Amino acid sequence: MKSKAGSKAASLLIFLVLTVFAIFCLAPFFFLLISSLRPGAEMIRNGISFHVDFTALNLNNYWLLLEGKDGIYPLWYINSAIITVLHTLLSLLVTSMVGYGLAMYEFKGKNLIFTIVLVVMMIPVEILILPLYKLAIGIEMINTFMGVIMPFVVAPMSIFFFRQYAESLPKELLDAGRIDGCGEFRIFFQIMMPLMLPAFGAMGILQAMFSWNGFVWPLIVLRSNDMLTLPIGLQSLITPYGNNYDMLFPGAVMSVIPIILLFIINQKAFISGLTVGGVKG
């Protein structure tokens, strides 16, 4: 009886701690959402405030966001969506095949390649910016979507994750596929890929977040205003002469919605992929 009461007390304590943690996590988004419904001049006068006057809230800032600056914001949105979709799909395709190959096949230099993947994982991205920039100039990829996408398609962390996940897949399926006359690509796409769907779900969300929120590299590569991505475009609203809060706050709210929807839709695969991948790794 005593242990049952202790268990309830522990559960209540965990619930309270998680509730406080959730409030701390959601508070910035609440402030952002409320600020997006207020006139920007109020933000300048009163600064950060959690006081909510519901009679003063309206959607004018969102209409301004869609129509202001000749409708450039929707174009930034589309640019980010194109780059995110292409980068995520290419990255999942390439890294899953590399990780699968490292896990399922025996060949000379396999351990060396895996060691290189681990070493690259430890190198900060900032160190690679200068050589990547010179390479992008050399192959004329400055101010192009491919210039933003291609340098980070082969993500070492994703290769490592797919390798760890594929390590536990039954290798007998390879032999069974070959006996049935399947080629190696057909075995991967038709037999192994369906078994790796949780890993694709987890890495898909992480790669999409990385691409959608990418800032430093797109800031270096993209030049013209109509090619900017969402984070770079919103950053251009912050100037030494004043910040355009009327567009900045609703723009920031709209920028997080796709990632939230992606996580909600893919939540089950995301948790399953990380859990199973972690256990198998």
Backbone as JSON, one array per atom type, in Angstrom:
{
  "sequence": "MKSKAGSKAASLLIFLVLTVFAIFCLAPFFFLLISSLRPGAEMIRNGISFHVDFTALNLNNYWLLLEGKDGIYPLWYINSAIITVLHTLLSLLVTSMVGYGLAMYEFKGKNLIFTIVLVVMMIPVEILILPLYKLAIGIEMINTFMGVIMPFVVAPMSIFFFRQYAESLPKELLDAGRIDGCGEFRIFFQIMMPLMLPAFGAMGILQAMFSWNGFVWPLIVLRSNDMLTLPIGLQSLITPYGNNYDMLFPGAVMSVIPIILLFIINQKAFISGLTVGGVKG",
  "N": [[0.83, -1.21, 0.0], [1.95, 1.14, 0.84], [4.02, 1.41, -1.0], [2.51, 1.76, -3.29], [1.33, 4.25, -2.87], [3.65, 5.76, -2.87], [4.44, 5.41, -5.5], [2.4, 6.78, -6.83], [2.9, 9.37, -5.92], [5.39, 9.81, -7.06], [4.7, 9.73, -9.76], [3.04, 11.97, -9.87], [4.88, 13.97, -9.29], [6.61, 13.78, -11.51], [4.77, 14.48, -13.48], [4.25, 17.16, -12.78], [6.8, 18.3, -13.12], [7.19, 17.9, -15.87], [5.07, 19.42, -16.81], [5.82, 22.04, -16.06], [8.15, 22.2, -17.58], [7.03, 22.02, -20.14], [5.58, 24.41, -20.21], [7.66, 26.31, -20.16], [8.79, 25.71, -22.63], [6.73, 26.31, -24.42], [6.15, 28.96, -23.97], [7.76, 30.95, -25.42], [6.73, 30.59, -28.03], [4.07, 31.24, -27.64], [4.3, 33.96, -26.98], [5.33, 34.84, -29.42], [3.18, 34.27, -31.16], [1.1, 35.91, -30.11], [2.29, 38.42, -30.41], [2.37, 38.57, -33.16], [-0.17, 39.24, -33.77], [-0.54, 41.77, -32.96], [-0.2, 45.37, -33.5], [2.87, 46.43, -34.99], [4.0, 48.78, -34.01], [3.25, 48.85, -31.35], [4.87, 46.93, -30.22], [7.31, 48.22, -30.38], [6.88, 50.36, -28.67], [6.2, 49.18, -26.15], [7.76, 46.95, -25.84], [8.74, 43.54, -25.0], [5.96, 41.76, -23.94], [3.68, 39.86, -22.04], [1.15, 40.42, -21.56], [-2.19, 40.23, -22.56], [-4.39, 41.81, -24.61], [-7.28, 41.14, -25.85], [-9.04, 42.52, -27.43], [-7.51, 44.11, -29.01], [-6.25, 42.52, -30.79], [-5.65, 41.37, -34.1], [-5.8, 40.32, -37.6], [-4.34, 41.85, -39.34], [-1.57, 42.08, -39.73], [-0.92, 39.69, -40.97], [-2.21, 39.88, -43.44], [-0.75, 42.01, -44.43], [1.68, 40.75, -44.62], [1.3, 38.97, -46.73], [0.75, 40.68, -48.83], [2.55, 42.82, -48.75], [5.66, 44.43, -49.79], [5.51, 43.81, -52.53], [4.49, 41.22, -52.54], [6.57, 39.47, -51.84], [7.05, 37.74, -49.75], [5.45, 35.26, -49.96], [6.9, 34.19, -52.11], [9.43, 33.72, -50.97], [8.65, 31.74, -49.24], [7.86, 29.7, -50.99], [10.34, 29.22, -52.22], [11.82, 28.19, -50.02], [10.31, 25.89, -49.56], [10.71, 24.42, -51.94], [13.51, 23.98, -51.87], [13.71, 22.56, -49.45], [12.17, 20.22, -49.91], [13.49, 19.04, -52.14], [16.09, 18.75, -51.13], [15.66, 17.08, -48.9], [14.57, 14.72, -50.04], [16.63, 13.92, -51.84], [18.75, 13.62, -50.04], [17.81, 11.6, -48.31], [17.61, 9.48, -50.13], [20.3, 9.12, -51.05], [21.88, 8.85, -48.66], [20.63, 6.72, -47.37], [21.13, 4.61, -49.12], [23.92, 4.51, -49.02], [24.36, 3.98, -46.28], [23.0, 1.55, -46.07], [24.52, -0.01, -47.84], [27.01, -0.06, -46.5], [26.3, -1.54, -44.31], [25.33, -4.03, -45.25], [26.96, -5.21, -47.17], [30.11, -6.77, -47.91], [33.22, -5.5, -48.57], [36.38, -4.34, -49.9], [37.98, -1.8, -48.09], [35.8, -0.96, -46.7], [35.68, -0.52, -43.88], [37.38, 1.66, -43.72], [35.94, 3.63, -45.13], [33.72, 3.88, -43.44], [34.99, 4.85, -41.19], [35.84, 7.34, -42.13], [33.35, 8.55, -42.44], [32.59, 8.77, -39.75], [34.59, 10.52, -38.84], [34.07, 12.83, -40.33], [31.63, 13.49, -39.25], [32.41, 14.66, -36.9], [33.55, 17.06, -37.57], [33.16, 20.52, -37.45], [30.62, 22.29, -39.23], [31.15, 24.9, -39.95], [33.87, 25.05, -40.51], [34.04, 24.02, -43.02], [32.94, 25.88, -44.68], [34.38, 27.87, -46.19], [36.05, 26.38, -48.15], [33.87, 25.11, -49.46], [32.51, 27.29, -50.45], [34.35, 28.34, -52.32], [34.36, 26.18, -54.06], [31.69, 26.23, -54.93], [31.68, 28.62, -56.35], [33.48, 27.96, -58.36], [32.13, 25.96, -59.83], [29.98, 27.35, -60.67], [27.61, 27.67, -59.07], [26.62, 29.61, -57.45], [24.03, 31.59, -56.1], [21.97, 29.84, -56.81], [19.46, 27.24, -56.48], [20.47, 24.62, -56.43], [23.02, 25.11, -55.57], [22.6, 25.6, -52.89], [21.55, 23.2, -52.06], [23.13, 20.87, -52.85], [25.78, 20.67, -51.5], [25.23, 19.6, -48.95], [23.85, 17.26, -49.16], [24.85, 14.67, -48.75], [24.73, 13.66, -45.81], [26.64, 12.92, -43.01], [25.72, 12.07, -40.47], [23.22, 11.01, -41.04], [23.92, 8.89, -42.7], [25.28, 7.3, -40.86], [23.15, 6.68, -39.11], [21.36, 5.24, -40.79], [23.02, 3.09, -41.42], [23.35, 1.87, -38.92], [20.72, 1.13, -38.46], [20.2, -0.61, -40.61], [21.93, -2.65, -40.02], [20.77, -4.61, -38.44], [18.91, -5.79, -40.03], [17.69, -8.76, -41.59], [20.12, -10.54, -43.3], [19.66, -12.67, -44.85], [17.6, -12.08, -46.52], [18.73, -10.84, -48.67], [19.97, -12.97, -50.06], [17.67, -14.44, -50.6], [16.31, -12.71, -52.31], [18.1, -12.59, -54.46], [18.06, -15.24, -55.33], [15.5, -15.28, -56.33], [15.91, -13.86, -58.57], [16.25, -11.11, -58.49], [17.84, -7.95, -58.97], [20.52, -6.02, -57.39], [19.68, -3.36, -56.89], [16.91, -3.61, -57.08], [16.42, -5.31, -54.97], [17.05, -3.6, -52.89], [15.19, -1.43, -53.21], [12.65, -2.68, -53.31], [12.54, -4.67, -51.35], [14.19, -4.16, -49.04], [13.9, -1.39, -48.49], [11.13, -0.96, -47.68], [11.28, -2.17, -45.16], [12.81, -0.39, -43.84], [11.35, 1.84, -43.34], [10.59, 3.2, -40.84], [13.08, 4.32, -40.15], [13.44, 6.03, -42.31], [11.33, 7.76, -41.8], [12.11, 9.02, -39.38], [14.62, 10.2, -40.07], [13.75, 11.74, -42.18], [12.22, 13.84, -41.05], [14.21, 15.1, -39.5], [16.09, 15.87, -41.47], [14.48, 17.53, -43.03], [13.92, 19.58, -41.2], [16.51, 20.57, -40.8], [17.08, 21.56, -43.36], [14.94, 23.39, -43.85], [15.3, 25.27, -41.82], [17.82, 26.17, -42.38], [20.48, 28.52, -42.43], [23.13, 29.85, -42.46], [24.66, 28.84, -44.7], [22.79, 29.17, -46.95], [22.64, 31.99, -46.73], [25.15, 32.76, -47.58], [25.32, 31.75, -50.18], [23.03, 32.52, -51.7], [21.96, 35.38, -53.51], [20.25, 37.26, -54.94], [17.13, 38.99, -54.3], [14.75, 37.65, -54.97], [15.46, 35.02, -54.82], [15.85, 34.28, -52.25], [15.64, 32.32, -49.21], [13.2, 31.49, -46.64], [14.19, 31.97, -43.87], [16.38, 33.7, -44.45], [15.14, 35.74, -45.84], [13.4, 36.77, -43.85], [15.31, 37.67, -42.09], [16.29, 39.83, -43.49], [14.46, 41.76, -42.94], [15.22, 42.91, -40.65], [16.85, 45.74, -39.89], [19.4, 48.34, -39.6], [17.98, 50.66, -39.37], [15.59, 50.19, -38.24], [13.26, 47.67, -37.23], [11.06, 45.65, -39.06], [8.5, 44.82, -37.55], [5.84, 44.32, -38.06], [5.76, 42.57, -40.22], [7.66, 40.74, -39.51], [7.0, 39.16, -37.18], [4.49, 37.74, -37.84], [5.55, 36.43, -40.05], [7.49, 34.78, -38.88], [5.84, 33.12, -37.36], [4.38, 31.8, -39.37], [6.48, 30.45, -40.52], [7.14, 28.34, -38.82], [5.04, 26.63, -38.91], [4.91, 24.61, -41.07], [6.89, 22.73, -40.21], [5.87, 21.89, -37.77], [3.47, 20.69, -38.61], [4.55, 18.67, -40.21], [5.84, 17.12, -38.28], [3.65, 16.33, -36.7], [2.14, 14.8, -38.53], [3.99, 12.82, -39.15], [4.7, 11.74, -36.77], [4.51, 9.21, -35.5], [6.14, 7.48, -37.04], [8.53, 8.85, -36.7], [9.13, 8.63, -33.91], [9.16, 5.86, -33.67], [11.25, 5.22, -35.45], [13.53, 6.45, -34.27], [13.53, 5.18, -31.79], [13.69, 2.39, -32.36], [15.98, 2.43, -33.98], [17.84, 3.41, -32.14], [17.89, 1.35, -30.23], [18.7, -0.81, -31.78], [21.1, 0.22, -32.67]],
  "CA": [[0.0, 0.0, 0.0], [2.86, 2.27, 0.95], [4.74, 1.55, -2.28], [1.56, 2.27, -4.28], [1.23, 5.7, -2.63], [4.92, 6.35, -3.33], [4.42, 5.42, -6.97], [1.52, 7.88, -7.25], [3.6, 10.62, -5.65], [6.44, 9.95, -8.08], [4.03, 10.07, -11.03], [2.59, 13.36, -9.77], [6.07, 14.82, -9.37], [7.04, 13.77, -12.92], [3.78, 15.26, -14.23], [4.46, 18.58, -12.5], [8.06, 18.71, -13.76], [6.97, 17.96, -17.32], [4.19, 20.55, -17.08], [6.65, 23.25, -16.0], [9.04, 22.16, -18.75], [6.21, 22.33, -21.33], [5.27, 25.85, -20.18], [8.86, 27.02, -20.58], [9.0, 25.49, -24.07], [5.66, 26.92, -25.22], [6.04, 30.4, -23.7], [8.24, 31.78, -26.53], [5.81, 30.52, -29.17], [2.87, 32.01, -27.25], [4.65, 35.37, -27.14], [5.45, 35.1, -30.86], [1.84, 34.26, -31.75], [0.39, 37.11, -29.67], [2.95, 39.58, -31.02], [2.04, 38.63, -34.59], [-1.54, 39.77, -33.9], [-0.53, 43.15, -32.49], [0.52, 46.3, -34.38], [4.3, 46.45, -34.73], [4.35, 49.97, -33.22], [3.07, 48.52, -29.93], [6.08, 46.21, -29.81], [8.37, 49.21, -30.22], [6.6, 51.18, -27.48], [6.1, 48.44, -24.89], [8.72, 45.84, -25.77], [8.19, 42.2, -24.78], [4.9, 41.74, -22.91], [2.78, 38.71, -22.13], [-0.21, 40.89, -21.32], [-3.0, 40.03, -23.76], [-5.63, 42.57, -24.77], [-7.85, 40.44, -26.99], [-9.76, 43.46, -28.31], [-6.55, 44.77, -29.91], [-5.65, 41.53, -31.7], [-6.28, 41.25, -35.43], [-4.99, 39.6, -38.6], [-3.81, 42.8, -40.32], [-0.16, 41.8, -40.04], [-0.84, 38.55, -41.9], [-2.55, 40.39, -44.77], [0.41, 42.79, -44.86], [2.73, 39.79, -44.96], [1.01, 38.39, -48.05], [0.67, 41.69, -49.88], [3.63, 43.8, -48.65], [6.89, 44.23, -50.58], [5.12, 43.19, -53.81], [4.22, 39.78, -52.37], [7.83, 38.71, -51.87], [7.07, 36.7, -48.71], [5.06, 33.95, -50.5], [7.98, 33.67, -52.95], [10.42, 33.14, -50.05], [8.04, 30.5, -48.72], [7.96, 28.69, -52.06], [11.76, 28.88, -52.36], [12.19, 27.31, -48.91], [9.64, 24.6, -49.75], [11.39, 23.7, -53.02], [14.82, 23.54, -51.39], [13.53, 21.55, -48.4], [11.69, 18.96, -50.5], [14.55, 18.44, -52.96], [17.21, 18.35, -50.27], [15.27, 15.94, -48.06], [14.44, 13.51, -50.86], [17.96, 13.51, -52.31], [19.56, 13.19, -48.91], [17.33, 10.29, -47.86], [17.97, 8.47, -51.13], [21.75, 8.87, -51.09], [22.42, 8.37, -47.38], [20.09, 5.39, -47.06], [21.84, 3.62, -49.95], [25.28, 4.38, -48.5], [24.28, 3.3, -45.0], [22.6, 0.17, -46.36], [25.68, -0.69, -48.44], [28.01, -0.29, -45.46], [25.81, -2.55, -43.36], [24.94, -5.32, -45.81], [27.93, -5.78, -48.11], [31.52, -6.86, -47.51], [34.11, -5.09, -49.66], [37.64, -3.77, -49.44], [37.9, -0.37, -47.77], [34.52, -0.68, -46.02], [35.94, 0.07, -42.57], [37.97, 2.99, -43.94], [34.86, 4.55, -45.49], [32.92, 4.15, -42.25], [35.81, 5.72, -40.32], [35.78, 8.69, -42.7], [32.02, 9.08, -42.09], [32.62, 9.16, -38.34], [35.46, 11.68, -38.69], [33.36, 13.99, -40.9], [30.58, 13.86, -38.29], [33.0, 15.45, -35.82], [34.08, 18.32, -38.08], [32.12, 21.57, -37.49], [30.26, 22.72, -40.59], [31.73, 26.22, -40.22], [35.2, 24.88, -41.08], [33.92, 23.65, -44.44], [32.25, 26.92, -45.43], [35.26, 28.53, -47.17], [36.28, 25.53, -49.34], [32.62, 24.89, -50.19], [32.19, 28.53, -51.18], [35.23, 28.38, -53.5], [33.88, 25.15, -54.99], [30.43, 26.7, -55.52], [32.02, 29.62, -57.37], [34.14, 27.27, -59.48], [31.16, 25.22, -60.66], [28.91, 28.3, -61.0], [26.36, 27.36, -58.34], [26.22, 30.73, -56.6], [22.68, 32.11, -56.35], [21.1, 28.8, -57.38], [18.95, 26.29, -55.48], [21.38, 23.49, -56.35], [24.15, 25.54, -54.76], [22.21, 25.45, -51.49], [21.18, 21.81, -51.74], [24.08, 19.8, -53.1], [26.89, 20.43, -50.56], [24.85, 18.93, -47.7], [23.0, 16.1, -49.45], [25.43, 13.48, -48.11], [24.88, 13.98, -44.39], [27.28, 11.76, -42.34], [24.89, 11.56, -39.37], [22.17, 10.21, -41.64], [24.56, 7.63, -43.14], [25.52, 6.51, -39.64], [21.87, 6.19, -38.6], [20.85, 4.19, -41.69], [23.87, 1.91, -41.28], [23.01, 1.2, -37.67], [19.39, 0.53, -38.61], [20.25, -1.73, -41.55], [22.77, -3.71, -39.46], [19.98, -5.68, -37.84], [18.0, -6.41, -41.0], [18.18, -10.12, -41.93], [20.86, -10.59, -44.56], [19.14, -13.78, -45.66], [16.69, -11.52, -47.53], [19.54, -10.59, -49.87], [20.09, -14.24, -50.8], [16.35, -14.82, -51.12], [16.03, -11.87, -53.46], [18.96, -13.0, -55.58], [17.54, -16.52, -55.84], [14.29, -14.96, -57.12], [16.3, -13.17, -59.8], [16.27, -9.65, -58.32], [19.14, -7.27, -58.94], [20.8, -5.4, -56.09], [18.84, -2.17, -56.71], [15.53, -4.06, -56.85], [16.38, -5.83, -53.59], [17.02, -2.45, -51.98], [13.97, -0.62, -53.31], [11.41, -3.42, -53.13], [12.56, -5.55, -50.18], [14.8, -3.56, -47.86], [13.39, -0.05, -48.19], [9.93, -1.02, -46.83], [11.65, -2.52, -43.79], [13.53, 0.74, -43.25], [10.48, 3.02, -43.34], [10.73, 4.01, -39.62], [14.32, 5.1, -40.23], [13.18, 7.12, -43.27], [10.46, 8.73, -41.13], [12.89, 9.8, -38.42], [15.61, 11.04, -40.76], [13.03, 12.7, -43.04], [11.9, 15.02, -40.24], [15.44, 15.8, -39.12], [16.67, 16.51, -42.66], [13.6, 18.63, -43.43], [14.15, 20.68, -40.25], [17.83, 21.13, -41.1], [17.01, 22.32, -44.61], [13.99, 24.49, -43.72], [15.85, 26.3, -40.93], [19.19, 26.5, -42.79], [20.68, 29.97, -42.48], [24.46, 30.35, -42.8], [25.04, 28.52, -46.08], [21.96, 29.93, -47.9], [22.99, 33.41, -46.67], [26.38, 32.95, -48.36], [25.17, 31.35, -51.59], [21.95, 33.23, -52.39], [22.26, 36.81, -53.65], [19.13, 38.11, -55.36], [16.01, 39.0, -53.36], [13.73, 36.68, -55.35], [15.96, 33.66, -54.6], [16.08, 34.06, -50.82], [14.78, 31.4, -48.47], [12.41, 32.16, -45.6], [14.99, 32.57, -42.79], [17.2, 34.81, -44.95], [14.22, 36.83, -46.16], [12.97, 37.4, -42.6], [16.46, 38.39, -41.52], [16.46, 41.09, -44.22], [13.51, 42.73, -42.37], [15.89, 43.54, -39.5], [17.8, 46.69, -40.45], [19.89, 49.32, -38.61], [17.06, 51.8, -39.29], [14.34, 49.77, -37.61], [12.82, 46.31, -37.57], [9.69, 45.59, -39.55], [7.82, 43.82, -36.72], [4.54, 43.98, -38.65], [5.94, 41.4, -41.08], [8.61, 39.79, -38.91], [6.36, 38.19, -36.27], [3.64, 36.76, -38.55], [6.42, 35.61, -40.91], [8.1, 33.74, -38.05], [4.79, 32.14, -37.01], [4.1, 30.98, -40.56], [7.65, 29.63, -40.86], [7.24, 27.14, -37.99], [3.86, 25.77, -39.12], [5.19, 23.39, -41.84], [7.65, 21.75, -39.44], [4.95, 21.33, -36.77], [2.57, 19.77, -39.33], [5.34, 17.5, -40.62], [6.06, 16.27, -37.11], [2.37, 15.73, -36.3], [1.77, 13.77, -39.51], [4.99, 11.75, -39.19], [5.14, 11.54, -35.4], [4.62, 7.79, -35.16], [7.35, 6.95, -37.69], [9.68, 9.51, -36.1], [9.43, 8.02, -32.61], [9.5, 4.46, -33.92], [12.56, 5.16, -36.08], [14.57, 6.77, -33.31], [13.55, 4.17, -30.74], [14.21, 1.12, -32.9], [17.35, 2.67, -34.42], [18.69, 3.52, -30.98], [18.02, 0.04, -29.61], [19.49, -1.67, -32.66], [22.46, 0.73, -32.78]],
  "C": [[0.86, 1.26, 0.0], [3.6, 2.52, -0.36], [3.82, 2.1, -3.36], [1.39, 3.78, -4.13], [2.5, 6.41, -3.1], [4.97, 6.44, -4.83], [3.55, 6.55, -7.5], [2.19, 9.23, -7.04], [4.68, 10.87, -6.69], [5.84, 10.35, -9.43], [3.58, 11.52, -11.03], [3.75, 14.33, -9.91], [6.57, 14.93, -10.83], [6.09, 14.61, -13.76], [3.99, 16.76, -14.02], [5.73, 19.1, -13.17], [7.88, 18.86, -15.26], [6.06, 19.13, -17.69], [4.96, 21.87, -17.07], [7.57, 23.33, -17.21], [8.27, 22.54, -20.02], [5.87, 23.82, -21.38], [6.47, 26.67, -20.63], [9.1, 26.88, -22.09], [7.99, 26.25, -24.91], [5.57, 28.43, -25.04], [6.58, 31.26, -24.85], [7.3, 31.76, -27.74], [4.53, 31.29, -28.88], [3.14, 33.51, -27.45], [4.73, 35.73, -28.63], [4.08, 35.2, -31.52], [1.06, 35.52, -31.39], [0.98, 38.35, -30.34], [2.6, 39.71, -32.5], [0.65, 39.22, -34.83], [-1.66, 41.21, -33.4], [0.11, 44.07, -33.54], [2.0, 46.34, -34.01], [4.71, 47.63, -33.87], [4.2, 49.71, -31.72], [4.27, 47.78, -29.38], [7.22, 47.18, -29.56], [8.16, 50.02, -28.94], [6.75, 50.4, -26.18], [7.09, 47.3, -24.75], [8.0, 44.51, -25.56], [7.16, 42.24, -23.66], [4.01, 40.54, -23.13], [1.34, 39.11, -21.82], [-1.02, 40.81, -22.63], [-4.26, 40.87, -23.7], [-6.32, 42.05, -26.04], [-8.59, 41.38, -27.94], [-8.81, 44.12, -29.32], [-5.93, 43.81, -30.91], [-6.39, 41.48, -33.02], [-5.32, 40.56, -36.39], [-4.36, 40.55, -39.63], [-2.37, 42.51, -40.72], [-0.02, 40.66, -41.05], [-1.22, 38.98, -43.32], [-1.38, 41.22, -45.33], [1.54, 41.88, -45.32], [2.54, 39.24, -46.37], [1.1, 39.42, -49.18], [1.84, 42.67, -49.88], [4.83, 43.42, -49.47], [6.61, 43.46, -51.86], [4.95, 41.68, -53.7], [5.47, 38.93, -52.36], [7.83, 37.58, -50.84], [6.59, 35.34, -49.24], [6.14, 33.34, -51.39], [9.09, 33.06, -52.09], [9.92, 31.8, -49.52], [8.18, 29.37, -49.75], [9.41, 28.26, -52.25], [12.2, 27.91, -51.27], [11.57, 25.92, -49.09], [10.34, 23.77, -50.82], [12.72, 23.13, -52.53], [14.68, 22.43, -50.36], [13.12, 20.2, -48.99], [12.81, 18.27, -51.29], [15.7, 17.93, -52.09], [16.87, 17.12, -49.45], [15.2, 14.66, -48.87], [15.8, 13.0, -51.34], [18.81, 12.96, -51.18], [19.13, 11.82, -48.41], [17.73, 9.19, -48.84], [19.45, 8.1, -51.06], [22.24, 8.25, -49.78], [21.88, 7.0, -47.0], [20.81, 4.31, -47.86], [23.27, 3.42, -49.43], [25.27, 3.61, -47.18], [23.93, 1.82, -45.16], [23.78, -0.62, -46.93], [26.75, -1.0, -47.41], [27.59, -1.38, -44.5], [25.69, -3.94, -43.97], [26.0, -5.97, -46.69], [29.34, -5.79, -47.51], [32.38, -6.5, -48.72], [35.35, -4.42, -49.08], [37.47, -2.26, -49.21], [36.63, 0.01, -47.03], [34.75, 0.02, -44.67], [36.55, 1.47, -42.69], [36.89, 4.02, -44.27], [34.02, 4.9, -44.26], [33.68, 5.05, -41.27], [35.77, 7.16, -40.82], [34.43, 9.34, -42.36], [32.01, 9.57, -40.65], [33.46, 10.42, -38.13], [34.75, 12.95, -39.19], [32.25, 14.45, -39.96], [31.11, 14.79, -37.21], [33.53, 16.8, -36.27], [32.97, 19.36, -38.1], [31.88, 22.06, -38.91], [30.95, 24.03, -40.95], [33.12, 26.12, -40.86], [35.13, 24.62, -42.58], [33.36, 24.77, -45.3], [33.13, 27.52, -46.53], [35.56, 27.64, -48.37], [35.01, 25.26, -50.14], [32.25, 26.12, -51.02], [33.04, 28.66, -52.45], [34.77, 27.36, -54.55], [32.59, 25.6, -55.68], [30.68, 27.76, -56.58], [32.59, 28.94, -58.6], [33.17, 26.55, -60.4], [29.89, 26.04, -60.93], [27.57, 27.91, -60.36], [25.95, 28.47, -57.38], [24.86, 31.26, -57.07], [21.79, 31.13, -57.11], [20.6, 27.89, -56.25], [19.9, 25.1, -55.32], [22.62, 23.84, -55.52], [23.86, 25.44, -53.27], [22.06, 23.99, -51.12], [22.36, 20.84, -51.76], [25.18, 19.6, -52.05], [26.52, 19.63, -49.32], [23.89, 17.76, -47.93], [23.52, 14.86, -48.73], [25.74, 13.81, -46.65], [25.46, 12.78, -43.64], [26.43, 11.2, -41.2], [23.79, 10.64, -39.9], [22.71, 8.86, -42.12], [24.77, 6.71, -41.93], [24.22, 5.9, -39.13], [21.33, 5.05, -39.47], [21.7, 2.92, -41.58], [23.51, 1.14, -40.01], [21.66, 0.5, -37.77], [19.45, -0.71, -39.49], [21.06, -2.9, -41.02], [21.95, -4.89, -38.97], [18.98, -6.31, -38.81], [18.55, -7.78, -41.41], [18.85, -10.16, -43.29], [20.4, -11.75, -45.45], [18.19, -13.27, -46.75], [17.45, -11.19, -48.82], [19.63, -11.85, -50.72], [18.75, -14.66, -51.39], [15.99, -14.0, -52.35], [16.84, -12.26, -54.68], [18.48, -14.31, -56.19], [16.31, -16.3, -56.71], [14.62, -14.15, -58.36], [16.31, -11.64, -59.69], [17.7, -9.13, -58.4], [19.31, -6.57, -57.61], [19.93, -4.16, -55.85], [17.39, -2.56, -56.42], [15.38, -4.61, -55.44], [16.27, -4.67, -52.62], [15.67, -1.75, -52.0], [12.7, -1.4, -52.96], [11.38, -4.29, -51.87], [13.04, -4.81, -48.93], [14.19, -2.21, -47.5], [12.1, -0.08, -47.36], [10.23, -1.37, -45.38], [12.32, -1.36, -43.07], [12.66, 2.0, -43.15], [10.54, 3.84, -42.04], [11.99, 4.87, -39.63], [14.15, 6.26, -41.2], [12.31, 8.19, -42.62], [11.24, 9.62, -40.19], [13.86, 10.74, -39.12], [14.94, 12.07, -41.66], [12.71, 13.98, -42.28], [13.16, 15.81, -39.91], [16.07, 16.53, -40.32], [15.81, 17.69, -43.12], [13.78, 19.83, -42.51], [15.49, 21.36, -40.55], [17.77, 22.02, -42.34], [16.11, 23.55, -44.47], [14.56, 25.64, -42.88], [17.27, 26.72, -41.31], [19.37, 28.0, -42.97], [22.05, 30.37, -43.04], [24.8, 30.1, -44.27], [24.13, 29.2, -47.11], [22.27, 31.42, -47.91], [24.23, 33.71, -47.52], [26.13, 32.73, -49.85], [24.16, 32.22, -52.34], [22.2, 34.74, -52.39], [21.02, 37.64, -53.94], [17.93, 37.94, -54.42], [14.97, 37.93, -53.69], [14.2, 35.23, -55.21], [16.1, 33.32, -53.13], [15.14, 33.0, -50.25], [14.11, 32.17, -47.33], [13.26, 32.74, -44.47], [15.81, 33.77, -43.25], [16.31, 36.01, -45.27], [13.75, 37.55, -44.91], [14.11, 38.18, -41.96], [16.66, 39.74, -42.2], [15.48, 42.16, -43.71], [14.09, 43.43, -41.14], [16.99, 44.44, -40.06], [18.3, 47.65, -39.36], [18.92, 50.49, -38.43], [15.72, 51.42, -38.66], [13.93, 48.39, -38.1], [11.35, 46.32, -37.98], [8.92, 44.5, -38.8], [6.48, 43.41, -37.31], [4.63, 42.76, -39.57], [6.78, 40.33, -40.41], [7.91, 38.74, -38.05], [5.41, 37.24, -37.0], [4.47, 35.87, -39.48], [7.06, 34.49, -40.12], [7.08, 32.68, -37.65], [4.53, 31.21, -38.18], [5.26, 30.04, -40.88], [7.73, 28.35, -40.03], [6.09, 26.16, -38.26], [4.18, 24.52, -39.95], [5.92, 22.31, -41.05], [6.75, 21.1, -38.38], [4.01, 20.32, -37.44], [3.3, 18.51, -39.74], [5.55, 16.55, -39.45], [4.77, 15.58, -36.67], [1.99, 14.58, -37.23], [2.7, 12.56, -39.39], [5.46, 11.35, -37.8], [5.4, 10.08, -35.07], [5.9, 7.18, -35.75], [8.6, 7.55, -37.08], [10.1, 8.85, -34.8], [9.87, 6.57, -32.79], [10.9, 4.33, -34.49], [13.67, 5.41, -35.1], [14.68, 5.7, -32.23], [14.18, 2.87, -31.23], [15.66, 1.28, -33.32], [18.29, 2.75, -33.24], [18.94, 2.17, -30.32], [18.92, -0.86, -30.46], [20.92, -1.17, -32.76], [23.29, 0.31, -31.57]]
}
